[in-house]
């Protein structure tokens, strides 16, 4: 591998991006976005992309790969290998990409009042749906007498998902995680405000970032990270630090739901009736598992909540698409009518 190819691989370039490359175009990766400008990095250094001048790029995200022409006048965004996305906050339903081309999602929670199994399930669904490897990091383990039981509860959500208990201020506790990061691997930190994401990022070798205190009454924190950005770690990986997420609503995550809730769906297939609602029907395998203690009732509640959310958001999205199709049809019909009157 040439020196340039090695430096490109250290930025996260893989065979997936290589297959999309073009002659006489230089790959650059987006490291941060600030309103109308993006800061990107190539093997030769940093460059700034004026997003107002390159509207054809569309919405870009931290972690995206762009191809820059030799003269630097044009950019093309490459297809994403993976994308961490959610329903944008607010009433309107549209997808917001949080990070692009991520290999591993570090789901950060803390061993206090913030700990929530349903919230962790949502993040796991998000990771599994887009093919990103999830890992749960439980911080502030030194402040809780229940840290081990919380870790066991988190591990029970998905077979094989790693769960790490750490005091992010203790270098010895963070070292195993740091040593697991491969050169060129891209990780993203997600979680609520105040759980210790920035402290963890600093411990992994990110440049010193501001940290903030949490409110004692509810263990909630303020946003110390206010914009998404990516940094290169001393060990060779790349880390995307995301602002705290207060609302995580999901769209089009059926694959993720199927994987995270395979225990619920597997038992549902054994129900006597195909259209079983898992309430009081005879022969309901799901309710039988709940009664025997093999399946926590909470798992069924979480599954139902996510399924209902998916259906609701999908219905709204389809209605928006139909309106767009109707408007397009209306304008095409109007143009045909104008041409007909002109005798064209």
C-alpha positions as MATLAB code, in Angstrom:
seq = 'XXXXXXXXXXXXXXXXXXXXXXXXXXXXXXXXXXXXXXXXXXXXXXXXXXXXXXXXXXXXXXXXXXXXXXXXXXXXXXXXXXXXXXXXXXXXXXXXXXXXXXXXXXXXXXXXXXXXXXXXXXXXXXXXXXXXXXXXXXXXXXXXXXXXXXXXXXXXXXXXXXXXXXXXXXXXXXXXXXXXXXXXXXXXXXXXXXXXXXXXXXXXXXXXXXXXXXXXXXXXXXXXXXXXXXXXXXXXXXXXXXXXXXXXXXXXXXXXXXXXXXXXXXXXXXXXXXXXXXXXXXXXXXXXXXXXXXXXXXXXXXXXXXXXXXXXXXXXXXXXXXXXXXXXXXXXXXXXXXXXXXXX';
ca = [
       0.000    0.000    0.000;
       1.397    3.408   -0.962;
       1.898    6.150    1.605;
      -1.048    8.109    0.178;
      -3.278    5.022    0.262;
      -2.274    4.400    3.892;
      -3.156    7.956    4.895;
      -6.463    7.646    3.057;
      -7.254    4.392    4.885;
      -6.514    6.168    8.166;
      -9.346    8.578    7.291;
     -11.734    5.612    6.984;
     -11.503    4.960    3.222;
     -12.574    1.384    2.398;
     -13.114   -0.801   -0.664;
     -16.743    0.396   -0.680;
     -15.645    3.979   -1.367;
     -12.828    2.856   -3.669;
     -15.396    1.269   -5.975;
     -17.024    4.701   -6.406;
     -13.827    6.617   -7.084;
     -13.238    8.612  -10.270;
     -10.035    9.455  -12.113;
      -8.759   12.992  -11.476;
     -10.951   13.361   -8.380;
      -9.601   13.602   -4.834;
     -11.468   11.961   -1.925;
     -12.164   14.243    1.044;
     -14.051   13.350    4.228;
     -16.393   15.697    6.101;
     -15.178   16.272    9.662;
     -17.566   19.031   10.764;
     -20.424   21.181    9.456;
     -21.016   24.817   10.414;
     -24.151   26.336    8.899;
     -23.238   26.967    5.243;
     -19.722   25.535    5.412;
     -18.234   22.094    5.890;
     -14.705   21.330    7.013;
     -13.287   18.308    5.200;
      -9.951   16.540    5.212;
      -7.910   14.811    2.514;
      -4.510   13.137    2.596;
      -2.998   16.566    1.869;
      -4.753   18.490    4.628;
      -7.942   20.388    5.365;
     -10.269   22.096    2.919;
     -13.459   24.108    3.280;
     -16.587   23.336    1.278;
     -18.977   26.235    0.722;
     -22.329   24.450    0.898;
     -24.164   27.466   -0.529;
     -21.985   27.207   -3.637;
     -22.502   23.448   -3.924;
     -26.216   22.964   -3.301;
     -26.252   19.946   -5.603;
     -24.584   17.985   -2.804;
     -27.860   18.065   -0.890;
     -27.859   17.394    2.838;
     -24.462   16.124    3.912;
     -23.456   14.685    7.274;
     -20.316   14.341    9.341;
     -18.506   11.250    8.072;
     -19.578   11.683    4.440;
     -17.046   11.131    1.672;
     -16.900   13.669   -1.175;
     -14.991   13.566   -4.442;
     -13.397   16.898   -5.328;
     -12.510   17.707   -8.920;
      -8.913   18.567   -9.770;
      -9.735   22.262  -10.128;
     -11.644   22.208   -6.822;
     -14.749   23.686   -8.432;
     -17.081   20.709   -8.004;
     -17.881   18.044   -5.432;
     -19.812   14.769   -5.571;
     -21.061   12.954   -2.489;
     -20.400    9.225   -2.500;
     -23.040    6.687   -1.593;
     -22.991    6.036    2.147;
     -21.830    2.698    3.473;
     -23.936    3.219    6.610;
     -25.887    6.094    8.099;
     -27.130    6.776   11.621;
     -30.481    8.486   11.128;
     -33.597    9.379   13.100;
     -36.851   11.211   12.583;
     -36.000   14.895   12.877;
     -37.229   16.468   16.115;
     -40.595   18.218   15.860;
     -43.968   17.518   14.335;
     -42.855   17.098   10.726;
     -41.700   13.646    9.668;
     -38.456   13.569    7.736;
     -35.186   11.739    8.169;
     -32.207   13.443    9.798;
     -28.839   11.785    9.219;
     -26.721   12.139   12.355;
     -23.517   10.454   11.131;
     -22.382    8.730    7.943;
     -20.087    5.781    7.216;
     -19.944    4.654   10.841;
     -18.546    1.223   11.755;
     -19.371    1.077   15.463;
     -22.023    2.880   17.510;
     -21.089    3.496   21.146;
     -24.393    3.834   23.023;
     -23.599    5.727   26.201;
     -25.817    5.633   29.279;
     -25.060    6.202   32.944;
     -25.667    4.235   36.117;
     -28.141    6.694   37.616;
     -31.681    7.930   37.009;
     -30.897    8.369   33.305;
     -30.571    4.597   32.763;
     -33.505    3.361   30.673;
     -33.906   -0.020   28.989;
     -36.489    1.262   26.443;
     -34.080    4.049   25.426;
     -31.244    1.558   25.010;
     -33.537   -0.627   22.884;
     -34.199    2.320   20.577;
     -30.491    2.905   20.044;
     -29.927   -0.799   19.424;
     -32.716   -0.821   16.816;
     -31.096    2.203   15.172;
     -27.690    0.486   14.991;
     -28.971   -2.911   13.864;
     -31.177   -1.449   11.147;
     -28.278    0.229    9.355;
     -25.770   -2.561    9.886;
     -23.583   -0.745   12.422;
     -21.995   -2.727   15.252;
     -23.535   -1.556   18.576;
     -21.786   -1.420   21.914;
     -23.250   -0.203   25.221;
     -21.059    1.901   27.510;
     -22.362    2.442   31.040;
     -20.582    5.371   32.662;
     -20.434    6.606   36.261;
     -20.203    3.025   37.444;
     -18.331    4.251   40.515;
     -21.416    6.177   41.685;
     -23.839    3.248   41.779;
     -24.179    0.136   43.921;
     -26.316   -1.436   41.166;
     -23.855   -1.051   38.291;
     -23.386   -4.799   37.770;
     -27.137   -5.513   37.708;
     -27.677   -2.625   35.281;
     -24.990   -4.087   33.023;
     -26.680   -7.493   33.082;
     -30.033   -5.894   32.228;
     -28.455   -4.011   29.307;
     -26.740   -7.166   28.023;
     -30.065   -9.038   28.042;
     -31.521   -6.708   25.393;
     -29.611   -8.242   22.471;
     -27.528  -11.406   22.334;
     -23.860  -10.684   21.792;
     -23.953   -6.924   22.350;
     -20.870   -5.885   24.363;
     -21.549   -3.925   27.563;
     -18.739   -2.041   29.290;
     -18.907   -0.557   32.790;
     -16.534    2.407   33.122;
     -15.651    5.433   35.126;
     -14.693    7.584   32.137;
     -12.293    9.581   34.311;
     -10.226    6.454   35.013;
      -7.746    5.813   32.203;
      -7.257    2.174   33.243;
     -10.988    1.463   32.843;
     -11.190    3.155   29.430;
      -7.981    1.584   28.067;
      -9.576   -1.736   26.924;
     -12.100    0.210   24.842;
      -9.380    2.439   23.385;
      -7.254   -0.590   22.486;
     -10.203   -2.224   20.696;
     -10.455    0.612   18.157;
      -8.907   -0.412   14.836;
      -6.954    2.024   12.615;
      -9.350    3.715   10.205;
     -12.425    2.509   12.134;
     -15.144    5.135   12.583;
     -17.072    5.219   15.853;
     -19.963    7.453   16.865;
     -20.999    8.374   20.388;
     -24.729    8.721   21.073;
     -26.709    9.210   24.259;
     -28.523   11.745   26.381;
     -26.924   14.923   27.709;
     -25.014   14.466   30.929;
     -24.165   10.761   30.576;
     -20.451   11.435   30.093;
     -19.981   11.235   26.301;
     -17.545   14.136   26.213;
     -15.589   12.819   29.213;
     -15.378    9.453   27.458;
     -14.261   11.104   24.203;
     -11.510   12.931   26.069;
     -10.425    9.675   27.716;
     -10.210    7.977   24.313;
      -7.781   10.659   23.166;
     -10.018   13.269   21.531;
      -8.784   16.863   21.928;
      -9.867   18.367   25.243;
     -13.566   19.152   25.044;
     -15.680   21.048   27.551;
     -17.654   18.980   30.045;
     -20.586   20.039   32.188;
     -22.283   19.090   35.423;
     -25.660   17.380   35.726;
     -28.640   18.497   37.783;
     -28.808   16.615   41.053;
     -32.601   16.402   41.035;
     -32.893   14.250   37.902;
     -29.318   13.518   36.741;
     -29.915   15.384   33.483;
     -27.203   17.451   31.885;
     -26.850   20.386   29.568;
     -25.474   20.139   26.038;
     -21.695   20.525   26.177;
     -21.312   19.247   22.593;
     -23.425   21.557   20.431;
     -22.419   20.364   16.962;
     -21.394   17.043   15.432;
     -17.733   16.737   14.639;
     -15.216   13.997   13.941;
     -11.689   13.727   15.314;
      -8.806   11.350   14.716;
      -7.743    9.403   17.787;
      -4.121    8.719   18.751;
      -4.628    4.996   18.164;
      -5.665    5.549   14.557;
      -9.486    5.435   14.750;
     -11.967    8.229   14.167;
     -14.605    9.369   16.646;
     -17.817   11.315   15.972;
     -19.164   13.112   19.045;
     -22.886   13.874   18.791;
     -24.849   16.382   20.879;
     -27.091   14.846   23.528;
     -30.278   13.435   22.007;
     -33.444   14.310   23.913;
     -35.831   12.744   21.395;
     -35.044    9.624   19.396;
     -37.916    8.722   17.092;
     -37.299    6.139   14.410;
     -38.514    5.728   10.836;
     -38.165    2.744    8.491;
     -36.393    0.556   11.072;
     -38.236   -2.725   10.532;
     -35.014   -4.720   10.177;
     -33.647   -3.312   13.415;
     -36.870   -4.045   15.294;
     -36.892   -7.610   13.963;
     -33.349   -8.210   15.240;
     -33.602   -6.522   18.636;
     -37.027   -8.028   19.390;
     -36.438  -11.478   17.912;
     -37.470  -12.967   21.271;
     -40.953  -11.410   20.972;
     -41.345  -12.166   17.270;
     -40.095  -15.747   17.663;
     -42.771  -16.497   20.231;
     -45.422  -14.672   18.184;
     -44.827  -17.174   15.386;
     -45.906  -19.937   17.784;
     -49.282  -18.339   18.585;
     -52.355  -20.377   17.641;
     -53.829  -17.549   15.563;
     -51.832  -15.773   12.878;
     -53.461  -12.415   13.675;
     -53.003  -12.775   17.450;
     -52.892   -9.417   19.232;
     -51.150  -11.004   22.242;
     -53.840   -9.871   24.631;
     -56.250  -12.584   25.837;
     -56.498  -14.918   22.841;
     -56.299  -18.651   23.585;
     -53.025  -20.234   22.573;
     -51.026  -16.983   22.700;
     -47.396  -18.036   23.008;
     -46.290  -14.497   23.862;
     -48.584  -14.220   26.881;
     -47.633  -17.750   27.924;
     -43.962  -16.736   27.918;
     -44.743  -13.636   29.972;
     -46.718  -15.653   32.528;
     -43.895  -18.190   32.857;
     -41.308  -15.447   33.308;
     -39.439  -16.387   30.126;
     -40.297  -13.025   28.524;
     -40.525   -9.753   30.472;
     -43.857   -7.986   29.915;
     -41.851   -4.804   29.393;
     -40.366   -6.258   26.180;
     -43.813   -6.640   24.634;
     -44.710   -3.079   25.655;
     -41.524   -1.710   24.057;
     -42.086   -3.725   20.896;
     -45.658   -2.444   20.567;
     -44.589    1.166   21.157;
     -41.934    1.015   18.436;
     -44.227   -0.799   15.996;
     -46.957    1.841   16.520;
     -44.409    4.640   16.077;
     -43.118    3.067   12.865;
     -46.638    2.685   11.473;
     -47.566    6.265   12.372;
     -44.440    7.799   10.867;
     -44.662    5.576    7.771;
     -48.262    6.673    7.219;
     -47.308   10.343    7.481;
     -44.347    9.865    5.142;
     -46.493    8.073    2.568;
     -49.077   10.877    2.745;
     -46.295   13.419    2.098;
     -45.011   11.393   -0.854;
     -48.529   11.116   -2.280;
     -49.005   14.893   -2.012;
     -45.709   15.386   -3.846;
     -46.815   12.956   -6.569;
     -50.184   14.733   -6.879;
     -48.495   18.130   -7.191;
     -46.087   16.781   -9.802;
     -48.971   15.258  -11.761;
     -50.874   18.557  -11.550;
     -47.938   20.554  -12.944;
     -47.292   18.030  -15.728;
     -50.960   18.168  -16.700;
     -50.833   21.983  -16.686;
     -47.757   21.988  -18.953;
     -49.409   19.543  -21.358;
     -52.449   21.798  -21.486;
     -50.297   24.881  -22.242;
     -48.453   23.069  -25.050;
     -51.763   21.875  -26.500;
     -53.087   25.438  -26.641;
     -49.920   26.546  -28.392;
     -50.326   23.766  -30.930;
     -47.122   22.030  -29.908;
];
